[in-house]
Amino acid sequence: MNKPKTTREHDEAQAILEALRQIQDNPELQAQAKQNPEKLLDRLNLSGIVRSAVTLGIAGLGVAATSSPKHFMQPAGFWN
């Protein structure tokens, strides 16, 4: 069976997803993301596009965490 070649973009996407999973699954990393995101990015040894994407992901996680969960659980909540 032919195995597809990995590309740099694919590798970057995998690194982004892995870093965000680590942060999402680890309360210590979540706390560090809130307190000092730059230090966390250094700790995870992220650079380039991966670092930028994870920075946006951290910001997105922060917005989601501060939003009311009702909006995520009840799609009609936005219109009511």
C-alpha positions as CSV (number, residue, x, y, z in Angstrom):
1,M,0.0,0.0,0.0
2,N,1.4,3.4,-0.9
3,K,2.0,5.7,2.0
4,P,1.4,9.4,1.1
5,K,4.3,11.7,1.6
6,T,4.0,14.1,4.4
7,T,4.4,17.8,3.6
8,R,5.7,20.6,5.7
9,E,2.2,22.0,5.9
10,H,0.9,18.6,7.1
11,D,3.6,18.5,9.8
12,E,2.8,22.0,10.9
13,A,-0.9,21.2,11.2
14,Q,-0.1,18.1,13.2
15,A,2.1,20.1,15.6
16,I,-0.6,22.7,16.0
17,L,-3.2,20.1,16.9
18,E,-0.9,18.3,19.2
19,A,0.0,21.5,21.1
20,L,-3.6,22.5,21.5
21,R,-4.6,19.0,22.7
22,Q,-1.8,19.1,25.3
23,I,-3.1,22.5,26.5
24,Q,-6.7,21.4,26.5
25,D,-6.0,18.1,28.4
26,N,-3.6,19.6,31.0
27,P,-4.9,22.0,33.7
28,E,-1.4,23.1,34.5
29,L,-0.8,24.1,30.9
30,Q,-4.2,25.8,30.8
31,A,-3.3,27.9,33.8
32,Q,0.1,28.8,32.3
33,A,-1.7,29.8,29.1
34,K,-3.8,32.3,31.0
35,Q,-0.9,33.6,33.1
36,N,2.0,33.7,30.7
37,P,1.2,32.4,27.2
38,E,4.7,33.3,25.8
39,K,6.4,31.2,28.5
40,L,4.0,28.3,27.6
41,L,4.9,28.6,23.9
42,D,8.6,28.5,24.8
43,R,8.0,25.5,27.1
44,L,6.3,23.7,24.2
45,N,9.2,24.7,22.0
46,L,7.0,26.2,19.3
47,S,8.1,28.6,16.6
48,G,7.1,30.0,13.3
49,I,3.6,29.4,12.0
50,V,2.9,26.7,14.6
51,R,3.6,29.3,17.4
52,S,1.3,31.8,15.7
53,A,-1.5,29.3,15.3
54,V,-1.3,28.0,18.8
55,T,-1.3,31.6,20.1
56,L,-4.6,32.1,18.2
57,G,-5.9,28.8,19.6
58,I,-5.0,29.9,23.1
59,A,-6.9,33.1,22.6
60,G,-9.9,31.2,21.2
61,L,-9.9,28.8,24.2
62,G,-9.9,31.9,26.5
63,V,-12.9,33.4,24.7
64,A,-14.7,30.1,24.8
65,A,-13.9,29.6,28.5
66,T,-15.3,33.1,29.4
67,S,-18.4,32.8,27.3
68,S,-21.6,31.4,28.7
69,P,-21.7,27.7,28.1
70,K,-25.4,28.0,27.4
71,H,-24.6,29.5,24.0
72,F,-22.6,26.4,23.0
73,M,-25.1,23.9,24.4
74,Q,-28.3,25.5,23.0
75,P,-27.9,26.6,19.4
76,A,-31.2,28.5,19.6
77,G,-29.8,30.6,22.5
78,F,-28.2,33.0,20.1
79,W,-31.6,34.0,18.6
80,N,-33.6,34.1,21.9
